[in-house]
Amino acid sequence: MEHSKSQIDTVGLKVFNSITDAWSQPIDSQTKLLALRDTSEFEKLIAEESPELTKDMLERISFLMKIHRSLHAIFANSTQANSWVDRKNSRLGDLTAVEYMHQNGKRGMEEVCEYLLSQC
């Protein structure tokens, strides 16, 4: 069964919201993770009944899904898994994973993902 672009975008945004909610990320962090200009652009996106996500946004969400899945494979405790993204990490230059991803964009997401996958 093939899914429409609209269905993929809607599900992608729901997954993104679920992950960032689990990670307790404020709206400004969510905006940066999707590489949007400002929070008003993010608020407009989430208010749309049929949001349109770019290829870049879908790739970012894909990395976040892999990061989230890896964390829950590494840590049995859900709270510990979800809070890891906000703990300083020497592997990430003493930044949190979220700070690292904000500073390094999609490449930073990929690096965090690769690091966690190597720990599974």
Residue frames relative to the residue before (quaternion, step in Angstrom):
aa qw qx qy qz dx dy dz
M 1.0000 0.0000 0.0000 0.0000 0.00 0.00 0.00
E 0.2543 -0.7760 0.5637 0.1242 3.54 -0.76 1.06
H 0.2777 -0.7639 0.5644 0.1442 3.54 -1.01 0.87
S 0.4916 -0.6544 0.4880 0.3032 3.53 -1.11 0.69
K 0.6529 -0.5010 0.3968 0.4065 3.55 -1.27 0.42
S 0.6341 0.5447 -0.3209 0.4453 3.58 1.00 -0.83
Q 0.6593 0.4984 -0.3032 0.4743 3.59 0.97 -0.84
I 0.6431 0.5202 -0.3139 0.4661 3.57 0.96 -0.88
D 0.6645 0.5058 -0.3017 0.4600 3.59 0.90 -0.91
T 0.6594 0.5106 -0.3117 0.4553 3.58 0.91 -0.89
V 0.6755 0.4732 -0.2890 0.4861 3.58 0.90 -0.91
G 0.6273 0.5537 -0.3292 0.4377 3.58 0.98 -0.83
L 0.6831 0.4725 -0.2883 0.4765 3.57 0.91 -0.89
K 0.6198 0.5306 -0.3406 0.4673 3.61 1.06 -0.70
V 0.6446 0.5087 -0.3132 0.4771 3.58 0.98 -0.85
F 0.6322 0.5321 -0.3242 0.4605 3.57 0.95 -0.90
N 0.6772 0.4907 -0.2930 0.4635 3.58 0.86 -0.96
S 0.6378 0.5324 -0.3230 0.4533 3.57 0.99 -0.79
I 0.6780 0.4816 -0.2891 0.4742 3.57 0.91 -0.91
T 0.7125 0.4450 -0.2816 0.4636 3.59 0.76 -0.94
D 0.5864 0.5330 -0.3716 0.4837 3.60 1.18 -0.43
A 0.6464 0.5143 -0.3146 0.4676 3.59 0.94 -0.88
W 0.7101 0.4305 -0.2406 0.5025 3.56 1.10 -0.73
S 0.3753 -0.7599 0.4511 0.2797 3.61 1.34 0.02
Q 0.2838 0.7767 -0.5101 0.2367 3.56 0.94 0.90
P 0.4113 -0.7082 0.5141 0.2550 3.59 -0.84 0.94
I 0.7128 -0.4862 0.3030 0.4046 3.55 -1.25 0.41
D 0.6388 0.5209 -0.3527 0.4429 3.63 0.98 -0.69
S 0.6340 0.5080 -0.3292 0.4813 3.60 1.07 -0.66
Q 0.6361 0.5245 -0.3254 0.4631 3.58 0.96 -0.85
T 0.6261 0.5453 -0.3203 0.4561 3.56 1.03 -0.84
K 0.6818 0.4806 -0.2810 0.4746 3.59 0.92 -0.92
L 0.6429 0.5378 -0.3340 0.4311 3.58 0.96 -0.80
L 0.7151 0.3959 -0.2460 0.5209 3.60 1.13 -0.59
A 0.4121 -0.7396 0.4380 0.3022 3.59 1.35 0.04
L 0.3317 0.7222 -0.5299 0.2960 3.56 0.94 0.90
R 0.6369 -0.5730 0.3677 0.3619 3.56 -1.19 0.57
D 0.8065 -0.1164 0.1225 0.5666 3.57 0.85 -0.93
T 0.7003 -0.4920 0.3180 0.4079 3.55 -1.29 0.28
S 0.6001 0.5579 -0.3784 0.4306 3.61 1.06 -0.56
E 0.6204 0.5243 -0.3398 0.4741 3.59 1.07 -0.67
F 0.6446 0.5055 -0.3132 0.4805 3.59 1.03 -0.78
E 0.6564 0.5144 -0.3121 0.4550 3.59 0.89 -0.91
K 0.6292 0.5215 -0.3258 0.4754 3.59 1.04 -0.77
L 0.6465 0.5342 -0.3138 0.4452 3.57 0.95 -0.90
I 0.7315 0.4299 -0.2586 0.4618 3.60 0.77 -0.96
A 0.6234 0.5432 -0.3406 0.4476 3.60 1.21 -0.37
E 0.5713 0.6175 -0.3745 0.3901 3.58 1.21 -0.44
E 0.4919 -0.6558 0.4909 0.2950 3.54 -1.03 0.81
S 0.7748 0.1188 -0.0556 0.6184 3.57 1.08 -0.79
P 0.1426 -0.8290 0.5354 0.0763 3.59 0.22 1.25
E 0.2518 -0.7409 0.5998 0.1670 3.56 -1.17 0.60
L 0.1187 -0.8006 0.5867 0.0260 3.54 -0.54 1.23
T 0.4360 -0.6752 0.5295 0.2714 3.53 -1.10 0.73
K 0.6715 -0.4609 0.3830 0.4359 3.56 -1.31 0.21
D 0.6313 0.5405 -0.3246 0.4517 3.59 1.00 -0.84
M 0.6569 0.5043 -0.3131 0.4648 3.60 0.92 -0.86
L 0.6608 0.5035 -0.3094 0.4627 3.58 0.94 -0.86
E 0.6296 0.5180 -0.3331 0.4737 3.59 1.05 -0.72
R 0.6418 0.5184 -0.3207 0.4654 3.58 0.97 -0.83
I 0.6498 0.5059 -0.3123 0.4737 3.58 0.95 -0.88
S 0.6170 0.5490 -0.3376 0.4516 3.58 1.03 -0.75
F 0.6528 0.4921 -0.3129 0.4835 3.60 0.93 -0.84
L 0.6592 0.5057 -0.3177 0.4569 3.60 0.91 -0.84
M 0.6135 0.5356 -0.3427 0.4683 3.59 1.07 -0.69
K 0.6656 0.4940 -0.3003 0.4720 3.59 0.93 -0.88
I 0.6283 0.5245 -0.3274 0.4722 3.58 1.03 -0.82
H 0.6662 0.5096 -0.2954 0.4574 3.57 0.86 -0.99
R 0.6648 0.4975 -0.2975 0.4712 3.58 0.89 -0.95
S 0.6575 0.5150 -0.3104 0.4539 3.61 0.93 -0.87
L 0.6434 0.5278 -0.3240 0.4500 3.57 0.94 -0.86
H 0.6981 0.4560 -0.2745 0.4790 3.58 0.96 -0.83
A 0.6029 0.5133 -0.3609 0.4927 3.59 1.24 -0.25
I 0.6755 0.4941 -0.2818 0.4692 3.58 1.07 -0.75
F 0.7948 0.2384 -0.0974 0.5495 3.57 0.87 -1.00
A 0.3894 -0.7238 0.5229 0.2258 3.57 -0.79 1.03
N 0.6866 0.4601 -0.2669 0.4956 3.56 1.12 -0.70
S 0.4530 -0.7248 0.4588 0.2427 3.57 -0.61 1.17
T 0.6397 0.5240 -0.3278 0.4570 3.59 0.97 -0.81
Q 0.6514 0.5056 -0.3057 0.4761 3.57 0.97 -0.85
A 0.6466 0.5202 -0.3177 0.4586 3.59 0.94 -0.86
N 0.7268 0.4508 -0.2503 0.4537 3.58 0.82 -0.98
S 0.6853 0.4763 -0.2978 0.4635 3.60 1.09 -0.55
W 0.4641 0.7028 -0.4381 0.3141 3.62 1.22 -0.33
V 0.6491 0.5536 -0.3279 0.4059 3.60 0.94 -0.82
D 0.7268 0.3965 -0.2365 0.5086 3.60 1.22 -0.36
R 0.5711 0.5620 -0.3986 0.4463 3.59 1.23 0.34
K 0.5362 -0.6221 0.4657 0.3295 3.57 -1.00 0.84
N 0.0729 -0.7983 0.5978 -0.0066 3.53 -1.04 0.84
S 0.4384 -0.7144 0.4809 0.2570 3.57 -0.69 1.09
R 0.6000 0.5730 -0.3480 0.4365 3.60 1.13 -0.62
L 0.7345 0.3676 -0.2003 0.5341 3.56 1.22 -0.53
G 0.6268 -0.5714 0.3296 0.4148 3.57 1.11 0.66
D 0.6087 -0.5876 0.3149 0.4301 3.56 1.14 0.77
L 0.4842 0.5941 -0.4692 0.4387 3.54 1.13 0.73
T 0.5044 -0.5627 0.5180 0.4008 3.55 -1.26 0.16
A 0.6520 -0.4998 0.3778 0.4270 3.58 -1.23 0.30
V 0.6460 0.5175 -0.3258 0.4569 3.58 0.98 -0.80
E 0.6441 0.5058 -0.3241 0.4736 3.60 0.93 -0.84
Y 0.6465 0.5269 -0.3114 0.4555 3.56 0.97 -0.90
M 0.6765 0.4821 -0.2916 0.4742 3.58 0.93 -0.87
H 0.6152 0.5290 -0.3491 0.4688 3.60 1.05 -0.68
Q 0.7162 0.4682 -0.2556 0.4501 3.58 0.87 -0.96
N 0.8046 0.3080 -0.1280 0.4914 3.57 1.00 -0.82
G 0.4369 -0.7496 0.4221 0.2628 3.56 1.28 0.23
K 0.8364 -0.1660 0.1346 0.5047 3.52 -1.15 -0.70
R 0.6174 0.5352 -0.3491 0.4587 3.60 1.02 -0.71
G 0.6384 0.5196 -0.3204 0.4688 3.60 1.02 -0.76
M 0.6214 0.5297 -0.3337 0.4710 3.57 1.04 -0.75
E 0.6490 0.5194 -0.3058 0.4643 3.54 0.97 -0.91
E 0.6673 0.5037 -0.3020 0.4581 3.60 0.94 -0.86
V 0.6342 0.5027 -0.3289 0.4867 3.60 0.99 -0.80
C 0.6330 0.5387 -0.3137 0.4591 3.56 0.98 -0.88
E 0.6786 0.4881 -0.2910 0.4654 3.59 0.82 -0.99
Y 0.6316 0.5330 -0.3306 0.4557 3.58 0.98 -0.84
L 0.6995 0.4669 -0.2793 0.4633 3.58 0.82 -0.96
L 0.6294 0.5296 -0.3379 0.4574 3.58 0.98 -0.75
S 0.6477 0.5115 -0.3204 0.4650 3.59 1.08 -0.67
Q 0.6623 0.5070 -0.2937 0.4670 3.59 1.25 -0.40
C 0.5734 0.6171 -0.3720 0.3898 3.60 1.25 -0.34
